Amino acid sequence: MSDCTLTEGDAVACWEVLNVFVGAERGTVGWVGVCVERSGTPKFLELLESGESRFTYDEVEGGEEGFGFGKSGRYRVFKLVGKGPSGSPPTTDFRFSNYSVWLQAEEDVEDVRSPWNSQIAKYGAVGASGSPPFRAHNTVLYNFPLPSPSDAGRLLSESVARFREKFPPAPPEGGGNGAAAAAAAGVSMKPTKGMFFPYPRSADGGKGFGCKIMLVMLEKGEEIMGLFEAVKGVFPPDQRHSDAESGVEYQPHVAFSYTKLDNFEVGVEEKEVANIENDEELMKERRGVVLSVVKTEGQVGDWRMICSVNI
């Protein structure tokens, strides 16, 4: 049995807290305190209840002044005990490699409660698919080697400079700086449809992830395709798009979940897609303003941000 202390007392980050116990080793013990004065608390309690397949939990005597979480207020405190390995999530066991380049909207970088981040959290924390939560993004390149992480910033800056040679930022409406200028400087990320994309191990010459990817397709507009070409021209060749003879075209998309091929029952996939496509917040156009290098070594929960630049 191993112990850990969960030091996050802010309910708005509840899905990140619960992710600690996705597939936790049997007997792993932790405590989480939820500030009853924060608006996210009811949602946290809902997620906590839905996680019973992964861990057991009991409310214990709480305390004032943060209960060791560094924030004042009244807290409800819960003891969690991991169930793994049988309680581990029904997600792909594929181990990713090397590095990736991500394009993100500012709201998905800054706010764990953004519509796209919340959708990812829904599948991760509630257990509809079991993917550990990650930040919403459009992958520009993936699985490429990087001799040194210290090269990331320079390569990102060169990519943006090359992109801006062909796509200079449009003047913001009304002039000035701030949010309008940031939006004008970004890249269109316009959802077109939702889908479950089967990607078995046999795909792409045996390089598939062995899962289905719940995602929204993005429009292949001039900006986002131009960004892809700029990044591809600067970074080392990636796994899927480096071979011009492969016939694989770049398709921008935002993934919400990576799940086992047989995880969903018949009819559930169609319902999930319909729910997404009928949600105006999930399907609205965004402006991608942050370009990042991410270390995607290992499984989804192991991904780590290396460096970011504004576009």
C-alpha positions in Angstrom: 0.0 0.0 0.0 1.3 3.5 -0.9 0.1 6.9 0.3 -0.2 10.2 -1.4 -1.6 13.6 -0.3 -3.7 15.5 -2.8 -2.9 19.1 -2.3 -5.5 20.7 -4.6 -8.3 22.3 -2.7 -9.9 24.2 -5.6 -12.9 22.4 -7.0 -12.6 24.0 -10.4 -9.6 21.7 -11.0 -11.5 18.6 -9.8 -10.9 16.5 -12.9 -7.1 17.0 -12.5 -7.3 15.8 -8.9 -9.4 12.7 -9.7 -7.0 11.9 -12.5 -4.5 10.9 -9.8 -6.7 7.9 -9.1 -7.3 6.8 -12.7 -5.9 3.3 -12.6 -4.3 3.9 -9.2 -2.6 0.9 -7.7 -4.8 -1.1 -5.4 -4.5 0.2 -1.9 -3.2 3.7 -2.8 -4.6 6.2 -0.3 -5.1 9.9 -0.8 -7.2 12.7 0.7 -8.9 15.5 -1.2 -10.5 18.6 0.3 -13.2 20.5 -1.5 -14.0 24.1 -0.5 -17.7 24.2 0.1 -17.7 27.9 -0.8 -16.6 27.4 -4.4 -19.1 27.1 -7.2 -17.5 24.0 -8.7 -18.1 21.9 -5.6 -21.4 20.3 -6.8 -19.8 19.2 -10.0 -16.8 17.8 -8.1 -19.1 15.7 -5.9 -20.9 14.4 -9.1 -17.5 13.3 -10.6 -16.5 11.8 -7.3 -19.6 9.6 -7.1 -19.1 8.5 -10.7 -15.6 7.4 -10.0 -16.6 4.5 -7.8 -15.5 2.0 -10.4 -11.9 3.2 -10.0 -11.7 3.9 -6.3 -13.6 3.9 -3.0 -14.2 7.0 -1.1 -15.5 8.0 2.3 -16.1 11.5 3.7 -14.0 12.1 6.8 -14.0 14.9 9.4 -12.9 18.1 7.7 -11.4 21.3 8.9 -11.2 25.0 8.6 -8.5 27.2 7.0 -7.8 25.0 4.1 -7.1 21.6 5.9 -3.5 21.8 4.7 -4.4 22.9 1.2 -3.1 26.5 1.6 -6.4 28.2 1.1 -8.8 29.4 3.7 -12.4 28.3 3.9 -14.6 25.4 5.0 -13.8 22.1 3.4 -15.4 18.7 2.9 -12.7 16.1 3.0 -12.7 12.7 1.4 -10.5 9.7 1.7 -9.9 7.8 -1.6 -8.5 4.3 -2.0 -7.4 3.0 -5.4 -9.0 -0.2 -6.8 -6.5 -0.9 -9.6 -5.6 -2.8 -11.6 -9.2 -4.0 -12.1 -10.4 -0.4 -11.6 -8.1 1.0 -14.3 -9.8 2.9 -17.2 -10.9 1.2 -20.4 -8.5 3.3 -22.5 -5.8 2.4 -25.0 -2.6 1.0 -23.5 -0.6 2.5 -26.5 2.6 4.2 -25.5 3.3 7.3 -27.5 6.8 8.5 -28.3 9.0 11.5 -28.7 7.5 15.0 -29.2 4.5 16.7 -30.7 3.5 20.2 -31.8 0.1 21.5 -30.6 -2.0 24.4 -31.6 -4.4 25.7 -28.9 -7.0 28.4 -28.3 -6.2 30.7 -25.4 -9.3 29.6 -23.5 -8.0 26.0 -23.5 -4.6 27.0 -22.3 -6.0 29.2 -19.5 -9.2 27.6 -18.3 -9.7 23.9 -17.4 -13.4 24.6 -17.6 -13.4 25.7 -21.2 -16.0 23.8 -23.3 -13.4 21.6 -25.0 -11.5 20.9 -21.8 -14.8 20.2 -20.0 -15.7 17.7 -22.7 -12.4 15.9 -22.3 -12.9 15.9 -18.6 -16.4 14.4 -19.0 -15.0 11.3 -20.7 -12.0 11.1 -18.4 -13.6 11.7 -15.0 -17.1 10.3 -15.5 -15.7 7.2 -17.2 -17.6 7.2 -20.5 -14.4 6.3 -22.1 -11.7 6.3 -19.5 -9.1 8.5 -21.2 -7.1 10.5 -18.6 -7.8 14.2 -19.0 -5.5 16.3 -21.2 -5.7 19.9 -22.5 -7.7 20.4 -25.7 -5.5 21.0 -28.7 -5.1 20.4 -32.5 -2.0 18.3 -33.2 0.1 19.8 -35.9 2.9 17.2 -35.9 3.4 14.1 -33.6 6.0 11.5 -32.8 9.1 13.3 -34.0 12.6 13.2 -32.4 14.1 16.3 -30.9 17.8 16.2 -30.2 17.4 18.6 -27.3 14.4 20.1 -25.6 16.3 23.4 -25.6 15.7 23.5 -29.4 12.0 23.7 -29.0 11.7 27.5 -28.5 13.9 28.3 -31.5 12.0 25.9 -33.8 8.6 27.2 -32.7 9.7 30.8 -33.3 11.1 29.9 -36.8 7.8 28.1 -37.6 5.7 31.2 -36.6 8.0 33.5 -38.6 7.7 31.3 -41.7 3.9 31.1 -41.3 3.7 34.9 -40.9 5.6 35.5 -44.1 2.5 34.2 -46.0 -0.2 35.0 -43.4 0.5 38.3 -41.7 -1.9 39.1 -38.8 -5.0 41.1 -39.8 -5.5 44.4 -38.0 -7.9 43.9 -35.1 -11.4 45.4 -35.5 -11.4 48.8 -34.0 -7.6 48.8 -33.7 -5.8 48.6 -30.3 -4.4 45.7 -28.4 -5.8 43.1 -26.0 -8.2 40.4 -26.9 -9.1 41.8 -30.3 -5.4 41.9 -31.3 -4.9 38.3 -30.0 -7.8 37.0 -31.9 -6.6 38.7 -35.1 -3.2 37.1 -34.7 -4.6 33.6 -34.3 -5.4 30.7 -36.6 -8.9 29.7 -37.4 -10.0 26.4 -35.6 -13.5 25.8 -37.1 -15.2 22.5 -36.2 -17.1 20.8 -39.0 -18.3 17.5 -37.6 -17.9 15.0 -34.7 -16.8 11.4 -35.2 -15.3 8.3 -33.7 -12.2 7.5 -35.6 -11.1 3.9 -35.4 -7.3 3.7 -35.3 -6.3 0.0 -34.8 -2.7 -1.1 -34.3 -2.6 -2.4 -37.9 -3.2 1.1 -39.3 -0.4 3.1 -41.0 1.9 0.1 -41.3 1.4 -1.1 -37.7 1.7 2.4 -36.1 -1.9 2.8 -35.1 -2.9 3.5 -31.5 -5.1 0.5 -31.0 -8.1 2.6 -30.1 -11.0 4.8 -31.2 -10.5 8.5 -31.0 -13.6 10.7 -30.2 -12.9 14.0 -32.0 -14.2 17.0 -33.9 -12.9 17.6 -37.4 -11.6 21.1 -38.1 -12.1 22.9 -41.4 -9.0 22.6 -43.6 -8.7 26.4 -44.1 -5.8 28.2 -45.6 -4.5 29.4 -42.2 -4.4 26.1 -40.4 -3.0 24.3 -43.4 -0.4 27.0 -43.9 0.6 26.6 -40.3 1.0 22.9 -40.8 3.3 23.5 -43.8 5.4 26.0 -41.9 5.9 23.8 -38.9 6.6 20.7 -41.1 9.2 22.7 -42.9 11.1 23.5 -39.7 10.7 20.5 -37.3 12.1 17.0 -37.8 9.9 14.7 -39.9 7.0 13.3 -37.9 5.4 9.8 -37.9 2.4 10.4 -40.2 3.2 13.2 -42.6 6.9 13.1 -43.5 6.5 10.7 -46.5 5.1 12.6 -49.5 4.4 9.2 -51.1 2.3 7.9 -48.2 -0.8 9.6 -49.5 -1.7 10.6 -45.9 -3.1 14.2 -45.9 -3.1 16.4 -42.8 -6.5 16.6 -41.2 -6.8 19.1 -38.4 -8.9 17.9 -35.5 -9.4 18.1 -31.7 -9.5 14.8 -29.8 -11.7 14.4 -26.8 -10.9 10.8 -25.8 -8.8 7.8 -26.7 -10.8 4.6 -26.0 -10.6 0.9 -26.6 -12.0 -0.2 -29.9 -14.9 -2.1 -28.3 -15.6 0.3 -25.4 -18.9 1.7 -26.5 -22.1 -0.2 -27.0 -24.0 -0.1 -30.3 -25.7 3.2 -30.8 -23.8 5.0 -28.1 -21.2 6.4 -30.5 -23.9 7.9 -32.7 -25.6 9.5 -29.7 -22.3 11.0 -28.5 -21.5 12.4 -31.9 -25.0 13.9 -32.1 -24.7 15.5 -28.7 -21.4 17.1 -29.7 -22.7 18.4 -33.0 -25.7 19.9 -31.4 -23.7 21.7 -28.8 -23.0 25.3 -30.0 -20.2 25.8 -27.6 -18.3 22.7 -28.8 -18.9 23.5 -32.4 -18.1 27.2 -32.4 -15.0 28.6 -34.2 -12.0 29.5 -32.1 -8.7 31.2 -32.8 -5.6 29.2 -32.1 -3.1 31.6 -30.6 -0.6 29.3 -28.8 1.9 26.9 -30.5 3.6 24.4 -28.2 6.1 21.6 -28.1 4.8 18.7 -25.9 6.7 15.7 -24.8 4.3 12.8 -25.6 6.5 10.0 -24.3 4.5 7.2 -22.6 0.7 7.1 -22.1 -1.7 10.0 -22.2 -1.3 10.8 -18.5 2.5 11.2 -19.0 2.3 14.1 -21.5 4.2 17.2 -20.5 4.5 20.7 -22.0 8.0 21.8 -22.9 7.7 25.3 -24.5 5.1 27.6 -26.0 5.0 30.7 -28.1 2.2 33.0 -29.3 1.3 33.1 -33.0 
